[in-house]
């Protein structure tokens, strides 16, 4: 068990290093002048002086190893390169937008995973009406893409019933700071978070339900049932402890998926997060900004998985026992 977690961490680190290498190599491997890709500007619109300046600033005249050294320096100093379109460091541009993305994605991760845990424990621990209804409903719901769920909620709850706003994170007439601003932010987050949660919940429920169903055949559950313990106690005193490692892994894996889903949700609800930033960067051919957004998104996913495996090593009794041996 412990070896499995350590192997996962090593794989994540290797993937992270590959992402760094890929981000560096792609603009330089694409046919054409790398200056155009690294600045996001058309070669024909640049004067000779500008072109010379960009080649010097981007160290294009140096060999690939020297360029890679400067690239690593930009990453570890936190700059992530420079966006000539935005006239700002990529990290600064992303930093101004990432809070909106995290508010949507992390909230959806917490809600969907907790619902999947409780629902999966109830459905997987006892064959009954809950399990019979839950399985087909979630199997069908898992086929619905997040944009379809979001559009349905907008049409039904925003346009028809006029219950929730359909764009932005705050009302324009609300002053920043204070309780009114906080509750207005929550009010605007309801539909985006619900859309992403509804898209993520079915697959997570099915995972937890099947995990619980497998655990029900273990000896400790059979012994607990023979002792006459209630199903509620078996669920939350016995099953919960043993499904905790796969649940933690599910949470870690969900962070990366939620960041990707948030890109769609932000564009759908006109929210100025990393999703809309990536869309703007693609249309403007701002390659440094595209690389920065993808790098940050991938880094969040990798770090979340690594932290999850470390927590599993610390919390899982089997992993601790194996480590002592």
C-alpha positions in Angstrom: 0.0 0.0 0.0 2.7 2.4 1.0 4.7 1.6 -2.2 1.6 2.4 -4.3 1.4 5.9 -2.8 5.1 6.5 -3.2 4.9 5.3 -6.8 2.0 7.7 -7.5 4.0 10.6 -6.0 7.0 9.7 -8.2 4.8 9.5 -11.3 3.3 12.9 -10.5 6.7 14.5 -10.1 7.8 13.1 -13.4 4.6 14.4 -15.0 5.3 17.8 -13.5 8.8 17.9 -15.0 7.4 16.8 -18.3 4.9 19.7 -18.2 7.8 22.1 -17.6 9.8 20.6 -20.5 6.8 20.6 -22.9 5.9 24.2 -22.1 9.4 25.2 -23.0 9.7 23.0 -26.1 6.4 23.6 -27.9 6.8 27.2 -29.0 10.4 26.3 -30.2 9.4 23.2 -32.1 6.4 24.6 -34.0 7.4 25.6 -37.6 8.0 29.3 -37.9 9.9 32.0 -35.9 9.7 31.3 -32.2 9.7 35.1 -31.5 6.1 35.2 -32.9 4.9 32.4 -30.6 6.7 33.7 -27.5 5.4 37.3 -27.9 2.0 36.5 -29.4 2.7 39.1 -32.1 2.6 38.9 -35.9 6.0 39.0 -37.4 4.8 41.4 -40.2 3.6 43.9 -37.6 7.0 44.1 -35.9 9.6 46.6 -36.9 13.2 45.6 -37.3 14.1 47.3 -34.0 11.2 45.5 -32.2 12.2 42.1 -33.7 15.8 42.6 -32.5 14.7 43.6 -29.1 12.4 40.6 -28.7 15.1 38.2 -29.8 17.5 39.6 -27.2 14.8 39.7 -24.5 13.8 36.1 -25.1 17.4 34.9 -25.5 16.6 33.3 -28.9 20.2 33.8 -30.1 21.4 31.6 -27.2 21.6 27.8 -27.4 18.6 25.7 -26.2 20.3 24.9 -22.8 20.8 28.5 -22.0 17.2 29.3 -23.0 16.0 26.5 -20.8 18.0 27.9 -17.9 16.4 31.3 -18.3 13.0 29.6 -18.5 13.5 27.7 -15.3 14.6 30.9 -13.6 11.3 32.5 -14.7 9.4 29.6 -13.2 11.2 29.4 -9.9 11.2 33.2 -9.4 7.4 33.2 -9.9 7.2 35.2 -13.1 6.2 32.5 -15.6 7.3 34.6 -18.4 6.1 37.9 -19.8 2.9 38.6 -21.8 3.7 41.3 -24.3 0.0 41.5 -25.1 -0.9 42.3 -21.5 2.3 44.2 -20.9 2.7 42.3 -17.6 4.2 39.2 -16.0 2.1 36.2 -16.7 2.0 35.3 -13.0 0.6 38.7 -12.2 -2.1 38.4 -14.8 -3.0 34.9 -13.6 -2.9 36.0 -10.0 -5.6 38.6 -10.6 -8.0 35.9 -12.0 -7.2 32.7 -10.2 -9.2 33.5 -7.1 -12.5 33.3 -9.0 -11.5 30.0 -10.5 -10.6 28.5 -7.1 -13.8 29.8 -5.5 -15.8 27.8 -8.1 -13.7 24.7 -8.5 -12.7 24.0 -4.9 -16.2 24.6 -3.7 -17.5 22.2 -6.3 -14.9 19.6 -5.3 -15.8 19.8 -1.6 -19.6 19.6 -2.2 -19.5 16.9 -4.9 -17.1 14.7 -2.9 -19.0 15.0 0.4 -22.3 14.2 -1.4 -20.7 11.3 -3.2 -19.3 10.0 0.1 -22.6 10.1 2.0 -24.7 9.0 -0.9 -22.2 6.2 -1.8 -22.2 4.9 1.8 -26.0 4.8 1.8 -26.4 3.1 -1.6 -23.4 0.8 -1.4 -24.0 -0.6 2.1 -27.5 -1.8 1.6 -29.3 -3.2 -1.4 -32.6 -1.4 -1.5 -34.6 1.3 -3.2 -31.9 3.9 -2.7 -29.3 1.8 -4.6 -31.8 0.8 -7.3 -32.7 4.4 -8.1 -29.3 5.9 -7.6 -27.4 3.7 -10.0 -29.4 4.4 -13.2 -29.9 8.0 -12.3 -26.1 8.6 -11.9 -25.2 6.5 -14.9 -27.4 8.6 -17.1 -26.4 11.9 -15.4 -22.7 11.1 -16.0 -23.3 11.5 -19.7 -24.4 15.2 -19.4 -21.6 17.7 -20.2 -21.1 20.6 -17.8 -22.0 23.2 -20.4 -25.4 21.5 -21.0 -26.1 21.5 -17.3 -25.1 25.1 -17.0 -27.2 26.3 -19.9 -30.2 24.4 -18.5 -29.8 26.0 -15.1 -29.5 29.5 -16.7 -32.6 29.0 -18.9 -34.7 27.5 -16.1 -33.6 29.5 -13.0 -32.3 32.7 -14.4 -34.3 33.5 -17.5 -37.6 31.7 -16.8 -37.9 31.9 -13.0 -35.5 34.9 -12.5 -34.2 33.4 -9.2 -30.5 33.7 -9.8 -28.1 36.0 -11.7 -26.6 34.5 -14.9 -23.3 36.4 -15.1 -20.5 37.8 -13.0 -19.5 37.2 -9.4 -21.0 40.3 -7.9 -23.7 42.8 -8.6 -22.3 46.2 -10.0 -24.2 48.2 -7.3 -22.7 46.3 -4.3 -19.7 48.0 -2.6 -16.7 45.7 -2.2 -16.2 44.5 1.4 -18.6 43.8 4.2 -21.4 41.3 4.7 -23.5 42.5 1.8 -20.6 41.9 -0.7 -19.9 38.5 0.8 -23.5 37.2 0.5 -23.9 38.7 -2.9 -20.8 36.7 -4.0 -22.3 33.5 -2.6 -25.6 34.3 -4.4 -23.7 34.7 -7.7 -21.7 31.5 -7.1 -24.8 29.2 -6.6 -25.4 28.5 -10.3 -21.8 28.1 -11.4 -20.9 25.9 -8.5 -24.1 23.8 -8.9 -23.3 23.3 -12.6 -19.8 22.0 -11.9 -21.0 20.0 -8.9 -23.7 18.3 -10.9 -21.3 17.4 -13.6 -18.7 15.9 -11.2 -21.1 14.2 -8.7 -22.2 11.1 -10.8 -18.8 9.7 -11.5 -17.7 10.2 -7.9 -20.9 8.6 -6.5 -20.4 5.6 -8.7 -16.8 5.3 -7.5 -17.7 5.5 -3.8 -20.7 3.2 -4.2 -18.6 0.5 -5.8 -15.9 0.9 -3.2 -18.4 0.5 -0.4 -20.0 -2.4 -2.1 -16.6 -4.2 -2.3 -15.9 -3.4 1.4 -19.2 -4.9 2.5 -17.8 -8.4 1.7 -14.8 -7.9 4.1 -14.6 -9.9 7.3 -14.8 -6.9 9.6 -18.2 -5.9 8.2 -19.5 -9.5 8.4 -18.4 -9.7 12.1 -20.0 -6.3 12.8 -23.3 -7.4 11.3 -23.1 -10.7 13.3 -22.7 -8.7 16.5 -26.0 -7.0 15.7 -24.6 -3.5 15.1 -26.9 -1.1 13.3 -26.2 -0.3 9.6 -25.7 3.4 10.6 -22.9 2.5 13.0 -21.3 0.1 10.5 -21.3 2.8 7.8 -19.7 5.5 9.9 -17.6 3.6 12.4 -16.3 0.8 10.2 -16.8 1.5 6.5 -15.9 5.1 6.6 -12.4 4.5 8.0 -11.7 1.9 5.3 -13.0 4.0 2.4 -11.1 7.1 3.6 -8.0 6.4 1.5 -9.8 6.0 -1.8 -12.0 9.0 -0.9 -9.0 11.1 -0.3 -7.5 10.0 -3.6 -10.8 10.9 -5.3 -10.7 14.4 -3.8 -7.1 14.9 -5.1 -8.0 13.7 -8.6 -11.1 15.9 -8.6 -9.2 19.1 -8.2 -7.6 18.8 -11.7 -10.9 17.9 -13.3 -12.7 20.8 -11.5 -10.1 23.3 -12.9 -10.8 22.1 -16.4 -14.6 22.2 -15.9 -14.3 25.7 -14.4 -12.9 26.9 -17.7 -16.2 26.1 -19.4 -18.4 27.3 -16.5 -16.6 30.7 -16.4 -17.1 31.3 -20.0 -20.8 30.2 -19.7 -21.5 32.6 -16.8 -19.2 35.4 -18.0 -16.9 35.2 -15.0 -13.4 36.7 -15.2 -11.4 33.7 -14.0 -8.7 31.7 -15.6 -11.2 30.2 -18.0 -12.0 33.5 -19.7 -8.4 34.5 -19.4 -7.4 31.3 -21.4 -10.1 32.0 -24.0 -8.8 35.6 -24.4 -5.2 34.4 -24.7 -6.2 31.9 -27.4 -8.0 34.5 -29.5 -5.1 37.0 -29.1 -2.5 34.3 -29.8 -0.8 35.2 -26.5 1.3 32.1 -26.2 3.2 33.0 -23.0 -0.2 33.5 -21.3 -1.6 30.3 -22.7 1.4 28.4 -21.4 1.1 30.1 -18.0 -2.5 29.2 -17.6 -2.0 25.6 -18.6 1.1 25.3 -16.4 -0.7 26.7 -13.4 -3.7 24.4 -14.0 -1.5 21.3 -14.4 0.6 22.3 -11.4 -2.5 22.6 -9.1 -3.7 19.2 -10.3 -0.2 17.6 -9.7 0.3 19.2 -6.3 -3.2 18.2 -5.1 -2.5 14.5 -6.1 0.9 14.5 -4.3 -0.6 16.0 -1.1 -3.4 13.5 -1.2 -0.9 10.6 -1.4 1.1 12.0 1.4 -2.0 12.3 3.5 -2.9 8.7 2.7 0.5 7.5 3.8 0.1 9.3 7.1 -3.5 8.4 7.7 -3.8 4.9 6.3 -3.0 2.4 9.1 -1.9 -0.3 6.5 0.6 2.2 4.9 2.0 3.1 8.3 2.4 -0.5 9.4 4.1 -1.3 6.1 6.5 1.6 6.6 7.5 0.3 10.1 8.2 -3.1 8.7 
